[in-house]
Amino acid sequence: MTWIVAKYAVTAFMVVLISEVAKRSDKLGGLIAALPLVTVLTLVWLWAEGQSESKIANHAWYTFWYVVPTLPMFLVFPWLLPRVGFWPTMVASVAVTIASFALFALLVRRFGIELL
C-alpha cells in the first residue's frame, strides 16, 4: 500500500509542478509538459514492480504511436480558445483527438501496426 501511495504522490507532484511552472512561464511550462515525464515515470514504475522488459518496451512503443495523433489538438486548442471559449474548445479538442486517432489507426494498420 505504501508503494501505491508513493507512486500517486510522485506522479501528482509532477502534474502540480508543471501547472505551477506554467502559471509563471508559458514557454517553460510548455517545455516541461512536452517532456515525456508521465511516460518516464510509468516506465520506472513498471521496472520497479518487476515487469518484463518486453512489457516495458511495448509500453514505450505504443506510447509513441498514441502520441502522434494527439498533436493536432495542440494546434486546434490555441486557435479555438479566443474564438469560442474554454469548454467548447476543450470539447472540440477532444473530438479532434478522437477523430485523428481513428484516422491514424486506420493509416498505420496498413503498415502492420495495430493500435485498436
Protein Blocks (a to p, Z undefined) as FASTA:
>chain_A
ZZmmmmmmmmmmmmmmmmmmmmmomklmmmmmmpckllmmmmmmmmmnopafklmmmmmm
mmmmmmmmmmmmmmmmmmmmmmnojklmmmmmmmmmmmmmmmmmmmmmmnopafZZ
